[in-house]
Amino acid sequence: MKKKYVYLLMLPGLLFLTLFMLVPIIMTIGTTFFQKGNFTFNGYMHFLQDQYFLNILLTTMQVSTVTTILCILIGFPVAYYVSKQSPRTKGIMLALAIFPLLTSSVVRSFSWIIILGKNGLLNSSLMSLGLIQQPLEILYTPTAVMIGLIHLFLPLIIISLVGVMENIDPDLVKAAESLGASRFTVFRKVIFPLSIPGLILGSILVFVGSMTAYTTPSVLGGKKRVISTFLYQNAITLNDWYSASVVATIMMVITLIVIGLMTKISTKLSVKG
């Protein structure tokens, strides 16, 4: 009887997800295989043979990958430091980390325009210090997009890692140190393996978020297209919903492949650790 009640409680949520998420996704994917009533793969072949689209896809993958790696490198030590603080200090630090998420992505993106522009805060400061002679060309490049995405998604990986790291038993670290292990060995043999679940979860959130983000690439990337802005261009500007559906399907497939690979890597590393 208890299981029956559990299923009944789950039913409204499952119906909502099925009607408003699963059914639209299936319909979107289904339309990509039919043109003029005939079953075909021409839509996918057209995009996968188009060098312009392949360049956009490559740029998107590069931006998402580099953003994820930089978020890991920045977020891992921060998360470890936060996890070792007292509950009160930890709460304050997490609140500060989450605070950027409370600001609109549009506002954050435009603030980076003020900082990274030719006459922006960064170039003005570097030139006044005599470190550069001409303004740096950062704005409207993939670098600017990555800076904006790191600002956007860094809190996610910090939160994911803190949740795992705070549950690492301090006695394990002390035991390793008492046996003569160096700090690097303790990190490699104890802290890192036990942090893998949070690391993989945070990496998935950052990568998928970076790959599907629209506002930040649109504002900071200028004419440099990524797959999300290309999708918007086909759907809204060109009113070509068939091409937009094909691009959306390709994006979903790549996202699922990346999630599957990261999950597999997590399983192997966890077993090894």
Residue pairs with C-beta under 8 A, 6 or more apart in sequence:
25 252
28 245
28 248
28 249
29 245
29 249
29 252
31 242
31 245
32 43
32 44
32 242
32 245
32 246
32 249
33 39
33 40
33 41
33 43
34 40
35 42
35 43
35 242
43 242
43 243
43 246
44 246
44 249
44 250
46 246
47 53
47 243
47 246
47 247
47 250
48 54
53 230
53 247
56 225
56 226
56 227
56 230
57 227
57 250
57 254
59 142
59 224
59 225
59 226
60 211
60 226
60 227
60 228
61 211
61 254
62 142
63 142
63 145
63 146
63 149
63 210
63 217
63 226
64 207
64 210
64 211
65 207
66 146
67 146
67 149
67 150
67 153
67 206
67 207
67 210
68 203
68 206
68 207
68 210
70 146
70 150
71 150
71 153
71 154
71 157
71 202
71 203
71 206
72 157
72 199
72 202
72 203
74 150
74 154
75 154
75 157
75 158
75 161
75 202
76 161
76 195
76 199
78 97
78 158
79 157
79 158
79 160
79 161
79 162
79 165
79 198
80 161
80 165
80 191
82 90
82 93
82 94
82 97
82 158
82 162
83 90
83 161
83 162
83 165
83 166
83 168
85 93
90 162
90 166
94 158
94 159
94 162
97 154
97 155
97 158
97 159
98 155
98 159
100 108
100 151
100 152
100 154
100 155
101 155
105 152
105 213
105 215
105 216
106 215
106 219
108 148
108 151
108 152
108 216
109 148
109 215
109 216
109 219
109 220
110 219
112 139
112 144
112 147
112 148
112 151
112 220
113 120
113 139
113 219
113 220
114 120
114 121
115 121
115 122
116 122
116 123
116 138
116 139
116 144
116 147
116 220
117 123
117 139
118 135
118 137
118 139
119 135
120 139
122 136
122 138
123 132
123 135
123 136
126 132
126 136
127 133
127 135
138 144
138 147
139 220
139 222
140 220
140 221
140 222
140 223
140 224
141 221
141 222
141 224
142 221
142 224
144 220
144 221
145 216
145 217
145 220
145 221
145 224
145 226
147 220
148 216
148 217
148 219
148 220
149 209
149 210
149 213
149 216
149 217
152 209
152 213
152 216
153 205
153 206
153 209
153 210
154 206
156 202
156 205
156 206
156 209
157 199
157 202
157 203
157 205
157 206
158 202
159 202
160 198
160 199
160 201
160 202
160 205
161 195
161 198
161 199
161 202
162 198
163 198
164 194
164 195
164 197
164 198
164 199
165 191
165 194
165 195
165 198
168 190
168 191
168 194
168 195
172 190
172 194
173 186
173 190
173 191
176 185
176 186
176 189
176 190
177 183
177 186
181 189
192 273
193 269
193 270
193 272
193 273
194 273
196 266
196 269
196 270
196 273
197 266
197 270
200 262
200 263
200 265
200 266
203 262
204 258
204 259
204 262
207 258
207 262
208 255
208 258
208 259
211 227
211 228
211 251
211 254
211 255
211 258
212 228
212 251
212 255
213 228
214 228
214 229
214 232
217 224
217 226
217 228
217 229
218 228
218 229
218 232
221 229
225 233
227 247
227 250
227 251
228 251
230 247
231 244
231 247
231 248
231 251
234 240
234 241
234 243
234 244
234 247
235 241
235 244
